[in-house]
């Protein structure tokens, strides 16, 4: 994996952890923070970070260091390969009312974004009601006037059935690639990403 591809995830994780460490979420409770990329490494490493916080407080620090409380306070988007693994960890630490749909379009081409959306549509980690909240109503609740503003635009609404179908294709492509390579735990979408089939129009 190219180093820059890892760096933006690490930067997000470091920024969040530094803010917890300095009690910034408690100092500014009325700011609605939105963090990108399926929480980056924040939820994956949450138990480790929280254990450090507990130890520091036991050693006499007067800081609150409320890692899990900060996770529940913030909002997190699902940009990138959030399904299937990251969405599972997100749900353990973050209320689904704080999940927001996100993509990295145009840096990730539209066909890839739709395929990744399809993976979210197909994930068993979220109920149909939770998916609806993630894709639409959580955003409406967070940003007053967003729903009415979108109604006035000329952009088409995504066809959820077509999006789900592309997600199925992406999942199946990953399964086949894992069987061929012998890597049973490979991310279902990683082979498709590596081959470029969802990232370049010539493959679409």
C-alpha positions as CSV (number, residue, x, y, z in Angstrom):
1,X,0.0,0.0,0.0
2,X,1.5,3.4,-0.9
3,X,2.4,5.4,2.1
4,X,0.1,8.4,1.3
5,X,-2.8,6.0,1.2
6,X,-2.2,5.2,4.8
7,X,-1.2,8.7,5.9
8,X,-4.6,10.3,5.7
9,X,-6.1,7.6,7.8
10,X,-3.3,7.9,10.4
11,X,-3.7,11.7,10.4
12,X,-7.4,11.5,11.1
13,X,-6.8,9.0,13.9
14,X,-4.0,11.1,15.4
15,X,-6.1,14.3,15.3
16,X,-9.1,12.7,17.0
17,X,-6.9,11.1,19.7
18,X,-5.1,14.4,20.3
19,X,-8.4,16.1,20.8
20,X,-9.6,13.4,23.3
21,X,-6.2,13.7,25.1
22,X,-6.7,17.5,25.4
23,X,-10.4,17.3,26.4
24,X,-11.3,19.4,23.3
25,X,-14.7,17.7,22.8
26,X,-15.6,18.5,26.4
27,X,-14.3,22.1,26.0
28,X,-16.4,22.7,22.9
29,X,-19.5,20.5,23.4
30,X,-21.7,22.5,21.0
31,X,-19.5,21.9,17.9
32,X,-20.8,19.0,15.8
33,X,-17.7,17.3,14.6
34,X,-17.7,15.1,11.5
35,X,-14.8,12.6,11.0
36,X,-14.1,10.9,7.7
37,X,-13.3,7.5,6.2
38,X,-15.3,5.1,8.3
39,X,-13.6,6.5,11.4
40,X,-10.2,5.6,10.0
41,X,-8.4,3.6,12.7
42,X,-10.3,5.3,15.6
43,X,-12.8,2.6,16.4
44,X,-10.5,-0.3,15.4
45,X,-8.1,0.9,18.1
46,X,-10.6,2.3,20.5
47,X,-10.0,-0.3,23.3
48,X,-6.3,0.3,23.2
49,X,-6.7,4.1,23.3
50,X,-9.2,3.9,26.1
51,X,-6.9,1.7,28.2
52,X,-4.2,4.2,27.9
53,X,-6.6,6.9,29.0
54,X,-7.6,4.9,32.1
55,X,-4.0,4.3,33.1
56,X,-3.1,8.0,32.7
57,X,-6.0,9.0,35.0
58,X,-5.0,6.4,37.5
59,X,-1.5,7.9,37.6
60,X,-3.0,11.2,38.8
61,X,-3.9,13.2,35.6
62,X,-6.8,15.6,36.0
63,X,-7.8,15.2,32.4
64,X,-11.2,13.6,31.6
65,X,-9.8,11.6,28.6
66,X,-13.3,10.4,27.7
67,X,-12.5,8.3,24.6
68,X,-15.8,6.4,24.3
69,X,-17.8,9.4,25.2
70,X,-16.1,11.5,22.5
71,X,-16.9,8.7,19.9
72,X,-20.6,8.9,20.8
73,X,-20.5,12.7,20.6
74,X,-19.1,12.9,17.1
75,X,-20.4,12.0,13.6
76,X,-18.5,9.8,11.2
77,X,-18.9,9.4,7.4
78,X,-18.5,6.1,5.5
79,X,-16.2,7.2,2.7
80,X,-14.1,4.5,1.2
81,X,-14.1,0.8,2.0
82,X,-16.2,1.0,5.2
83,X,-17.9,-2.3,4.6
84,X,-17.7,-5.0,5.8
85,X,-15.1,-4.6,8.6
86,X,-15.0,-0.9,9.6
87,X,-18.8,-0.6,9.7
88,X,-18.9,-3.4,12.3
89,X,-16.4,-1.7,14.6
90,X,-18.1,1.7,14.1
91,X,-21.4,0.2,15.3
92,X,-19.8,-1.1,18.4
93,X,-18.7,2.4,19.6
94,X,-20.9,4.9,17.7
95,X,-24.7,5.3,17.6
96,X,-26.0,4.7,14.1
97,X,-27.8,8.0,14.4
98,X,-24.3,9.5,14.0
99,X,-23.4,7.6,10.8
100,X,-23.3,9.7,7.7
101,X,-22.9,8.6,4.1
102,X,-19.7,9.9,2.5
103,X,-17.6,9.3,-0.6
104,X,-14.4,10.6,-2.0
105,X,-15.8,11.6,-5.4
106,X,-14.3,12.9,-7.7
107,X,-11.0,11.5,-6.5
108,X,-12.6,8.1,-6.6
109,X,-14.5,7.8,-9.9
110,X,-18.3,7.7,-9.8
111,X,-18.6,4.1,-10.8
112,X,-16.4,3.1,-7.8
113,X,-18.4,5.3,-5.4
114,X,-21.6,3.6,-6.5
115,X,-20.1,0.2,-6.1
116,X,-18.9,1.0,-2.6
117,X,-22.4,2.4,-1.8
118,X,-23.7,-0.9,-3.0
119,X,-21.5,-2.7,-0.4
120,X,-23.1,-0.5,2.3
121,X,-26.6,-1.4,0.9
122,X,-25.7,-5.1,1.2
123,X,-24.0,-5.1,4.6
124,X,-25.8,-7.3,7.2
125,X,-24.2,-5.1,9.9
126,X,-27.0,-2.5,9.5
127,X,-30.8,-2.8,9.4
128,X,-32.8,-1.3,6.6
129,X,-33.9,1.5,8.9
130,X,-30.3,2.2,9.9
131,X,-29.2,2.3,6.3
132,X,-31.9,4.8,5.5
133,X,-30.7,7.0,8.4
134,X,-27.0,6.7,7.2
135,X,-27.8,7.6,3.6
136,X,-30.3,10.4,4.2
137,X,-32.1,11.3,7.4
138,X,-29.0,11.6,9.7
139,X,-27.7,14.2,7.4
140,X,-31.0,16.0,7.3
141,X,-31.1,16.1,11.1
142,X,-27.5,17.3,11.4
143,X,-27.8,20.1,8.8
144,X,-31.0,22.1,8.9
145,X,-32.4,22.9,5.5
146,X,-30.4,20.2,3.7
147,X,-33.4,18.2,2.7
148,X,-35.2,21.2,1.2
149,X,-32.1,22.4,-0.5
150,X,-31.6,19.0,-2.2
151,X,-35.1,19.0,-3.4
152,X,-34.4,22.1,-5.3
153,X,-31.4,20.7,-7.1
154,X,-31.5,18.9,-10.5
155,X,-29.2,16.1,-9.4
156,X,-30.9,12.6,-9.7
157,X,-31.6,10.5,-6.7
158,X,-29.5,7.4,-6.6
159,X,-31.3,4.2,-7.6
160,X,-30.8,2.0,-4.5
161,X,-31.6,-1.2,-6.4
162,X,-28.9,-0.5,-9.0
163,X,-26.5,0.5,-6.3
164,X,-27.2,-2.7,-4.4
165,X,-26.6,-4.7,-7.5
166,X,-23.2,-3.2,-8.1
167,X,-22.4,-3.9,-4.4
168,X,-23.2,-7.6,-5.0
169,X,-20.9,-7.7,-8.0
170,X,-18.1,-6.1,-6.0
171,X,-18.6,-8.6,-3.2
172,X,-18.6,-11.6,-5.6
173,X,-15.5,-10.3,-7.3
174,X,-13.7,-10.2,-4.0
175,X,-14.8,-13.7,-3.1
176,X,-13.5,-15.2,-6.3
177,X,-10.2,-13.3,-5.9
178,X,-9.8,-14.6,-2.4
179,X,-10.4,-18.2,-3.4
180,X,-7.8,-17.9,-6.2
181,X,-5.2,-16.2,-4.0
182,X,-5.9,-18.4,-1.0
183,X,-6.3,-15.3,1.3
184,X,-9.5,-16.1,3.1
185,X,-9.5,-12.8,5.1
186,X,-8.8,-10.5,2.2
187,X,-11.1,-7.5,2.1
188,X,-14.0,-8.3,-0.3
189,X,-13.4,-5.1,-2.3
190,X,-9.6,-5.0,-2.3
191,X,-9.1,-7.2,-5.3
192,X,-11.5,-5.1,-7.3
193,X,-9.7,-2.0,-6.2
194,X,-6.3,-3.5,-7.1
195,X,-7.4,-4.6,-10.5
196,X,-8.9,-1.2,-11.2
197,X,-12.2,-2.7,-12.5
198,X,-14.3,-0.2,-10.5
199,X,-11.9,2.7,-10.8
200,X,-11.5,3.1,-14.5
201,X,-14.2,3.6,-17.1
202,X,-12.7,1.1,-19.5
203,X,-13.4,-1.7,-17.0
204,X,-16.9,-0.6,-16.1
